[in-house]
């Protein structure tokens, strides 16, 4: 006789892929504001501190907007998508999207910036505000004292928008310059059989991915600057797991499953997650 757990898994189906997904993950947010559409990990936003929430918001926007990637956290797409994002230590990302019949990779175009920051585009007041926010965000939760705190408090009194993360976002966004001369990224698509697709999905499911927390802590020092996260958009739920690249992860089924996804994309020579 099947256990209740096994039965519950059998009924957790994604009808548009024919794949059984284990329990876990997060429901999509039903009522979100227009301003939330740029937050690329919306269902798990509360798992971040106020400081981290802003920088996760910004990094998601800055990466996915400029790679022309959809926000997988808002609602179910027309087909299931598993997306691995690998962040390089010195800037840039590689995005690997697994779909039913293919895997699509996007990488920075050689010798070309997807975007860069030019603070000369700000007026003097905006430049000063951005400098303050970069050093002390959120300004109402800083640990300054004495003259520095009095100065910061006086700025907040005159410019209350300094407490609004949307203002901080607008200043950063104003400095961004997009390279419109060269292509921003390279795209490669590899088609494969349903057998291969179901095999990699099965490995991800069996790795415990759907029950993992949003953040995986490294048991040893991570490789400086390198990190990755795996997102899933299915008919009924969303999930994301974020991790640094750690030597100790080579024994983790989740890291191994992600590395298999890298291998399927033909990028094993370039990307090693542990």
Secondary structure, DSSP 4 states (H G I P E B T S, - for coil): ---HHHHHHHT-EETTTTEE--S-SBPPPSS--GGGGG-TTGGGGGGS-HHHHHHHHHHHHHHHTTTT---TTTS--SS-EEEEEEE-TTS-EEEEEE-SSEEEEEEEPTT--SEEE-GGGS-HHHHHHHHHHHHHSSGGG----HHHHHHHHHHHHH-GGGG-HHHHHHHHHHHEEE--SS-SEEEEEEE--HHHHHHHHHHHHHTTGGGS-SEE--SSPPPTT-EEEEEEE-SS-EEEEEEE--GGGGG-HHHHHHHHHHHHTT-TTT----
